[in-house]
Each structure stands twice: as structure tokens, then as C-alpha cells.
Amino acid sequence: MFACNPELGVFRREDPSSPIAKAIFTYHGVRVGVLMDGGQSPREGLVCGISTQAHDLGNGDGSPILAGDPNSARGAIGRMVLFGFPMYFMKDPQAYQLMRTAFAYVNASPTLPAYAP
């Protein structure tokens, strides 16, 4: 199910054989308690980062979105990466790597015009 619509075939997307959204990052935090000596965080393992492939709003014909074909990308939403946590909780190298990877993924979206950087 995506966007509260159980019929995924109505969504135009760049890869119909893959989910529109997928988990790319899960929470791993400190243990419970002021001294961090208690049990595991109740948020441990929860999804806090997802990537979405390029897709439309589910009102299309389900045909694929093709890179280099501006007509096939019309009305589509480009790739997105969403993080549900503040980056300042991460160590700098980890945050930089995550953001570089996210940018590279989004920058390769088939919805971007050919002249985009």
C-alpha cells in the first residue's frame, strides 16, 4: 500500500517491479535512563529514513516513467529521500555520507531535465 491506495498498479513509477518507498535508515540510539544503563530504546529499529522512486499521484495509467523522456515524466514527483530525525544527533562523517548518498540518489531522478546538474 502507498498513499493509502492498495492498488499500486495505478501509480506510474520508474521501476514498477520495486516498491515506491523503501526504508533506508533505522533508528539506533542510546539505552534508556539518565545514565544510559537501562533497557534498549523503545525507538530502536524504527524506520526513520525512506527513499521514494519517481512516481505520480496514482491517477495515471501505470505506465513507467522513463529517463530522458520528458513526456513520460509529466505530472510525476521526482525521487525523494526523507529523514525523520535531526542530523545533529549524528556524527559528522556519518551525516555527510548519508546526505551525499541521498543527494546522488535524488539527482539521478528520471524526472530531472537533461540539462540539470
Secondary structure, DSSP 8 states (H G I E B T S, - for coil): -BTTBS-GGGS-BS-TTS-SEEEEEE-----SSTTS-SS--TTTT-EEEEEE-SB--S-S------TT-TTTTTT-B--EEEESS-GGGS-HHHHHHHHHHHHHHHHT-TTS-TT--
